[in-house]
Amino acid sequence: MPFKRHLDESFPRVWDRWETDGNTWTIEDLPPGDEDEAIDIMLKHLCPDEPLYILNKLLDDPESVQEMCKTWRLCFKQRISLACYVESGSERTLVALNVCTVKMKGDRTNTEVRGENYKNAQQTRLYLESKLDILEHLNVDKALIAMGLVVRKEYRGARLGSRLLAAREPLCRYLGIKATVSTFTSIIAQKVAVRSGFTTILEVSIKELSEAGLKYPKEDNRIIKIMMKKYE
């Protein structure tokens, strides 16, 4: 059975709060009313920079874009995605987010997707899953999985990515989840993950994906890392 969060009057909960230069920053549950803006941020600030999205040319295929947005919206329905806001005076701006879902034993990755480019991305996910059973490796029955972390370009450099990764811990503890797992595809993201206490459990090169029959450059030696953090 898919994971379902019980919502009460405390939703959306605030998981982190801090102040800098007169501005108040919060990381909280993404509310339904901000889902459209969140999708827009993902398309404009994540897809043009994320290595696998670039290699799969997802933005060049309207059908793939539609399918990708559908996947994000399904994640939003679980009400466990994290949103970072900055408040300056009377203005409140969504500046970063982490699209999250929960993987449970028995869950299966959807293989019936539209868009040729998105199909290759989905087959990539299946290949990685074939290399490592995450839940069995971590000895847990469920784990928080990320489907994209993004910071608006004009707010980068403020360590908001690290803040979002750290906010997973109180969220997971509240939900009774003992581990989180992410696929980090860029060197910068991998370094941020290490600083945030994540450890690598699987490494796969783009070249290996090509050799496995997926549509990637044959001589691309960049490394994808699946990294995890447990909450005891």
C-alpha positions as CSV (number, residue, x, y, z in Angstrom):
1,M,0.0,0.0,0.0
2,P,1.4,3.4,-0.9
3,F,2.5,5.7,2.0
4,K,-0.1,8.1,3.3
5,R,0.6,10.9,5.7
6,H,-2.1,11.6,8.2
7,L,-2.7,15.4,8.1
8,D,-3.9,17.4,11.1
9,E,-4.3,21.1,11.9
10,S,-0.5,21.4,12.2
11,F,-0.1,21.1,8.4
12,P,1.9,22.7,6.9
13,R,4.5,22.2,9.6
14,V,7.7,24.3,9.9
15,W,10.8,22.2,10.1
16,D,13.5,24.9,10.3
17,R,13.6,28.6,10.8
18,W,16.4,31.2,10.9
19,E,17.1,34.8,10.3
20,T,19.8,36.7,8.3
21,D,20.1,40.3,7.5
22,G,16.6,41.1,8.6
23,N,15.0,38.3,6.6
24,T,13.2,35.3,8.0
25,W,13.7,31.9,6.3
26,T,11.6,28.8,6.9
27,I,11.6,25.3,5.6
28,E,8.1,23.8,5.8
29,D,5.7,21.4,4.1
30,L,4.9,22.5,0.6
31,P,1.2,23.6,0.7
32,P,-1.1,22.7,-2.1
33,G,-1.5,26.3,-3.1
34,D,2.1,26.6,-4.1
35,E,2.3,23.5,-6.2
36,D,2.1,25.3,-9.6
37,E,4.9,27.7,-8.6
38,A,7.0,24.7,-7.4
39,I,6.6,23.0,-10.8
40,D,7.6,26.3,-12.5
41,I,10.8,26.5,-10.4
42,M,11.7,22.9,-11.1
43,L,11.3,23.4,-14.9
44,K,13.2,26.7,-14.9
45,H,15.9,26.2,-12.3
46,L,16.5,22.4,-12.1
47,C,16.0,20.9,-15.5
48,P,18.5,23.2,-17.3
49,D,21.2,22.3,-14.8
50,E,20.7,18.7,-13.7
51,P,23.1,16.3,-15.6
52,L,20.6,13.5,-16.3
53,Y,17.8,15.9,-17.3
54,I,20.2,17.6,-19.7
55,L,21.5,14.3,-21.2
56,N,18.0,13.0,-21.7
57,K,17.0,16.4,-23.3
58,L,13.7,16.3,-21.3
59,L,12.9,20.0,-21.9
60,D,13.1,19.3,-25.7
61,D,10.2,16.8,-25.6
62,P,6.8,18.3,-24.6
63,E,5.4,14.9,-23.8
64,S,8.3,14.1,-21.5
65,V,7.8,17.5,-19.8
66,Q,4.2,16.7,-19.2
67,E,5.0,13.2,-17.8
68,M,7.7,14.6,-15.6
69,C,5.3,17.2,-14.1
70,K,2.8,14.5,-13.6
71,T,5.3,12.6,-11.5
72,W,6.1,15.6,-9.4
73,R,2.4,16.2,-8.8
74,L,2.0,12.6,-7.6
75,C,4.8,13.2,-5.1
76,F,3.1,16.4,-3.9
77,K,0.0,14.5,-3.1
78,Q,1.9,12.6,-0.3
79,R,2.4,16.0,1.4
80,I,6.0,15.4,2.4
81,S,7.8,17.7,0.0
82,L,9.8,20.5,1.6
83,A,9.7,24.1,0.6
84,C,12.0,27.0,1.6
85,Y,10.6,30.5,1.9
86,V,12.1,33.9,2.6
87,E,10.1,36.6,4.2
88,S,11.2,40.2,3.7
89,G,8.8,42.7,5.1
90,S,5.3,41.7,3.8
91,E,6.7,39.6,1.0
92,R,7.0,35.8,1.2
93,T,8.9,34.1,-1.6
94,L,9.3,30.4,-2.5
95,V,13.0,30.1,-3.1
96,A,13.9,26.4,-3.0
97,L,12.3,23.0,-2.6
98,N,12.9,19.3,-2.3
99,V,10.3,17.1,-4.0
100,C,10.1,14.0,-1.8
101,T,8.2,10.7,-1.7
102,V,8.3,7.6,0.4
103,K,9.5,4.2,-1.0
104,M,8.0,1.2,0.8
105,K,8.6,-2.5,0.5
106,G,6.5,-3.8,-2.3
107,D,6.3,-0.5,-4.2
108,R,7.1,-0.8,-7.9
109,T,8.5,1.9,-10.2
110,N,6.0,2.9,-12.9
111,T,7.2,1.7,-16.3
112,E,4.3,2.9,-18.3
113,V,5.3,6.4,-19.1
114,R,5.0,8.6,-22.1
115,G,7.7,10.7,-23.9
116,E,10.6,8.9,-25.4
117,N,13.2,11.0,-23.5
118,Y,11.4,10.5,-20.2
119,K,11.2,6.8,-20.8
120,N,15.0,6.7,-20.9
121,A,15.2,8.5,-17.6
122,Q,12.7,6.1,-16.1
123,Q,14.7,3.1,-17.4
124,T,17.7,4.6,-15.8
125,R,15.9,4.6,-12.5
126,L,15.0,0.9,-13.0
127,Y,18.6,0.1,-13.8
128,L,19.8,1.7,-10.6
129,E,17.2,-0.2,-8.6
130,S,18.4,-3.4,-10.2
131,K,21.9,-2.8,-8.9
132,L,20.8,-2.3,-5.3
133,D,17.7,-3.0,-3.3
134,I,17.8,0.2,-1.2
135,L,15.4,-0.9,1.6
136,E,17.1,-4.3,2.0
137,H,20.5,-2.6,2.1
138,L,19.4,-0.2,4.8
139,N,17.4,-2.9,6.6
140,V,14.3,-0.7,6.8
141,D,10.7,-1.1,5.5
142,K,10.5,2.5,4.1
143,A,12.7,5.4,3.3
144,L,12.3,9.0,2.2
145,I,13.3,9.4,-1.4
146,A,14.0,12.7,-3.2
147,M,12.8,13.3,-6.8
148,G,14.6,16.6,-7.2
149,L,16.2,19.4,-5.1
150,V,16.4,22.9,-6.5
151,V,17.3,26.4,-5.5
152,R,16.3,29.4,-7.5
153,K,19.4,30.7,-9.3
154,E,19.3,34.1,-7.6
155,Y,19.4,32.5,-4.2
156,R,22.2,30.1,-4.7
157,G,25.3,30.4,-2.4
158,A,23.2,30.7,0.8
159,R,23.5,26.9,1.6
160,L,19.8,26.4,1.1
161,G,20.5,22.9,-0.4
162,S,22.2,21.9,2.9
163,R,19.3,23.3,4.9
164,L,16.8,21.3,2.9
165,L,18.8,18.1,3.3
166,A,19.0,18.8,7.1
167,A,15.3,19.4,7.3
168,R,14.6,15.8,6.1
169,E,15.6,14.6,9.6
170,P,12.9,16.2,11.6
171,L,10.4,15.4,8.9
172,C,11.5,11.7,8.9
173,R,11.4,11.5,12.7
174,Y,7.9,12.9,12.7
175,L,6.8,10.4,10.2
176,G,8.6,7.4,11.8
177,I,11.0,7.0,8.8
178,K,14.5,5.9,9.7
179,A,16.4,6.7,6.5
180,T,16.6,8.9,3.5
181,V,18.1,8.2,0.1
182,S,18.9,10.4,-2.9
183,T,20.6,10.1,-6.3
184,F,23.1,12.9,-6.6
185,T,24.3,13.5,-10.2
186,S,26.6,16.5,-10.0
187,I,29.9,16.9,-8.2
188,I,28.6,20.0,-6.3
189,A,25.5,18.2,-5.1
190,Q,27.6,15.2,-4.0
191,K,29.9,17.4,-2.0
192,V,26.9,19.1,-0.3
193,A,25.5,15.7,0.5
194,V,28.8,14.6,2.1
195,R,28.9,17.8,4.2
196,S,25.3,17.0,5.3
197,G,26.3,13.6,6.6
198,F,25.3,11.4,3.6
199,T,27.3,8.3,2.6
200,T,27.6,6.6,-0.7
201,I,26.0,3.2,-1.2
202,L,26.2,2.9,-5.0
203,E,28.3,4.5,-7.8
204,V,27.4,4.2,-11.5
205,S,29.1,6.0,-14.4
206,I,27.2,7.5,-17.4
207,K,29.4,5.2,-19.5
208,E,28.0,2.2,-17.6
209,L,24.5,3.3,-18.3
210,S,25.4,3.5,-22.0
211,E,26.9,0.0,-21.9
212,A,23.7,-1.3,-20.3
213,G,21.8,-0.2,-23.4
214,L,20.5,3.2,-22.2
215,K,20.8,6.3,-24.4
216,Y,23.8,8.1,-23.0
217,P,27.2,9.1,-24.3
218,K,29.6,6.1,-24.5
219,E,32.7,8.0,-23.2
220,D,31.1,10.0,-20.4
221,N,32.8,9.0,-17.2
222,R,30.9,11.2,-14.8
223,I,29.7,9.4,-11.7
224,I,26.2,9.2,-10.4
225,K,26.0,8.5,-6.6
226,I,23.2,7.0,-4.6
227,M,23.7,8.3,-1.1
228,M,21.9,7.7,2.2
229,K,21.6,8.9,5.7
230,K,20.0,7.0,8.6
231,Y,18.2,8.4,11.6
232,E,18.7,6.1,14.6
